[in-house]
Amino acid sequence: MPSEQEYQIHPIVPDSVVHNTKVLSNLQSLTASLFGVATGILGLESYNGFLVYIVLSIVTSLMFYGLQVAPESLEEGRPLLSTGRYFTSAFDFWTSGIFNGLPGFILTWTLFYGLVRV
């Protein structure tokens, strides 16, 4: 837990946290739809399709973390995998994309599966 002095030196701005969360949500929604297109074109069904979605969503979160969050966290001396300064919680950062993008993934998956396979 950061001290009061650390909050004064590096304040957490709620507007920035909301903006960061919005950017991450938009990225995850877009990539979920693209994953649905790929899964539908490949003709994957059942658990294989969901497994591809979960793996690719985790890879997307790792890439976003590695390219955007980690360099700034390491510059400030924060521990690895710390997202508290930029997002509401670490749990939301790592799992929100899987649950928020699921409806878009299923929609595009079934659409493209139907267009290609039926």
N, C-alpha and C positions, 0 to 999 in steps of 0.2 A: 504494500500500500504506500503510495507516494506521500511525502510529508507536505505540510503547508508551504514550506519554503520552495519545494520543487514545483508546486502548483503556481506559485508566484513567478518563478523563473520561466517555466514552460506551461502556460495556462492551456486548459482544454476548452476549445471554443465549440459550443453546442452546434452552431451553424455548420462548422466544418465537419463535425461528426455526422450530421444529417446528410451533408453533401457527399461525403465518402461512402456512406451506406447506400445512397441513391445510385452512385456511379457503379458500385459493386453489384447492386441488384439489377441494373440495366445490362451490365456485362453478362451476368449469369442467366438472365432471361433470354438474351440473344443467343448465347452459346447453347442453351438448352434446346432452343428451336433448331439450331444447326445440327446438334447431336441427333435430334429426332429425324431430320432429313437424312442424315447419313445412315442411321439405323434402319429406317424404312427402305431406303434404296438397297441396302445390303440384305434386306429380307430377314432380319433377325426377329425371332419371336420369343415370347414369354420371358423367362429369367435371363436369357442371354442379352436381350435388349435392355433390360433394367440394369444388368451388370455393367454393360457398356456405358450407360448413362451415369451410373454412380462413379465409375472409374474416371471417366472424362470430366465429370464435375469436380472431383477431388484434384485432378491434374490442373484444371483451370484455376481453382483456388490456390494451389501451390504456386502456379506461375504468377498470379496476381500478387501473392504475398512476396515472392522472390523478386519481382520487378519493381513493385511500388512500396511495400511496407518495410521489408527487411533492410534495405539500404538506409532508410531514415532512422529506423530503430537502432541499428548498429552504430550510426553516427552519434546518437545520443547516449550510447552506453546501456541501452535497455537489453533485457534478456532475449534470447532467440525465441521466436514464436509469440512474442508479446504484441498484441493488437489493441490493447486497452486505450491507448492514446488516440487512436484514429477511428475506432469503431466502438459501438455500445458494449459489446462483450466478445470474447474470443469464441465462445460457443456459437454466437450468431454469425460471426465471420466465416467459420469453417463449415457450418451446416445449413445456413439459410439458403444458399444456392441450390442445394439438393432438393429442398422442400418447395421453395418458391418457383423453381423452374420446371417442376414435375408436370403440371397441367399443359404447359406449352410443348414440352417434350412429347407427351402422349398424343397430343393433337397432331403435331407434325409427323410423328412416327406412324400413326395410323393412316394419315392422309397419303404420305408417300409410299407406304407399304401397299395401300389400295391402288394407287396410280401405277406402280411398277409391277406388282405381282398379280393383280386380279384382271 
